[in-house]
Amino acid sequence: MVRPFACLFFTATLAASWLAMTATHEFGHVLHVWLSGGRVVGVELPPRGLGHTRVSLNPHPQFVAWGGACWGSILGTSAIVFTRRGALSRWCGRFFAGTCLIANGAYLGIGGLFGDPNGADDAHELLRQGAHAWQLQLFGLVAASAGLVVRHRLGRRLGFDLAIQIADRRTLAMVLALAGSCLVAGCLLPAE
């Protein structure tokens, strides 16, 4: 029988990783808007949507569209560097890095493979702005493959067995606080 703590830890870790991945992805768009001299009107994060950055002035749309997946992957992977103390900290950093790499890679790679130039996501915007489908597919292949390698190195069942053995109530509280913080930020950010 599965312990309630294990179920809660598993669910909270998945939620926190997904929500933080979405935040790093949208941060990448915002950063590229600012760097290119554009203007951000609003950022939509869960629970109000899947994630979207609204821009009123976008002088370099391809640069801005690449920013989400690139920075989402880079910032996610940097979690490995900043979580070197303790087995559970290392596991959390690697789990998050794997989430970011797989999600951003699949997002652009699949969009590049089945891209409809009239779609509303990043892959379609990149294709509309002159990026080639092979570029999106290559990014997707490299990022998602790297994420799968990171996840594979976590061990059997993505290392959750070991993580649950090490985790305590304080760890669970921190993971729940991270997920809650991401949800609150999503509610507080101006969508428009």
Secondary structure, DSSP 8 states (H G I E B T S, - for coil): ---HHHHHHHHHHHHHHHHHHHHHHHHHHHHHHHHTT-EEEEEE-TTSSS-EEEEEE-S-HHHHHHHHHHHHHHHHHHHHHH--SSHHHHHHHHHHHHHHHHHHHHHHHHHHHS--TT-SSHHHHHHHTT--HHHHHHHHHHHHHHHHHHHHTT-GGGGHHHHHHH--HHHHHHHHHHHHHHHHHHHHS---
